[in-house]
Amino acid sequence: MTRIEMSDEIFAIAERLAGMDRIDVPTLVESLVRRHAEYIDMFMDMAEAGRKPLTHAERNNPPDATEQD
């Protein structure tokens, strides 16, 4: 297990928020870091998808088009 340091002010805020969720501060911090990492990964994936060239069908059909369109 690794320890981190934070200011007393931030720890008090974390402690209050953790108490509202009935969890401890380490669990809150771990959850926040994991959620932020997932958020960043999602944007990285979207950026990567934006760099791929579109196929002919993708260029000519809007994403919400149905086969009847």
N, C-alpha and C positions, 0 to 999 in steps of 0.2 A: 504494500500500500504506500502511496506517495502522499505527502502532505503539501498543501498550498497555503500561502499567506494572503490575507486580505485585511483591509482596514477594519477597525472596530465598527465604524459606521456601516460599512457594507455587510459585515457579519450580522449586525443587529437587524438589518433589513432582511437578509437571507433567513435568519432565525424566525422572524415574524412571518415571512411567506411560507416557510417550511411548516410552521405551526398551524397555519391555515389549512394546509394539505395533510396535516397529521403525519409528517415525515420528518426525518432529521436533515440537518444542513448538508452533509455529504451526499445524501440521496438527491436532494434538490439540485445541487451543483452538478452532479453526474447527469441528471436528467436534462438540465439546461444545456450542458455541453453536447450531449448526444443529439438533442433536438436541433441545436445550431449547426452541428456537423451535417445532419440530414438536410437541412435547409440549404447550406452551401453546396452540398453534393447535387441537389436538385437543380440549382442554377448552373452549376458546371455542366451537368448533363444537357440542360436546355441550350447552353452556349455551344456545346459540342454538336448537338443536333442541328443547330442553326448553320453550322459550317458545312454540312453535307449538301451536295448539290441535289436539287429536286429532280425527280424523274419527269418525263413528259406528262404522264397522267397527273402527277401532283401539281404541276404548273398549270394545267388546264382545268382541274376540278377543285373547287373550294373544299376545305376540310369537312364542312357540314353537308356536302352534296349527297343526295341519295341516288340510287340507280335510276329512279324515275326522272331525275332532273335533266 
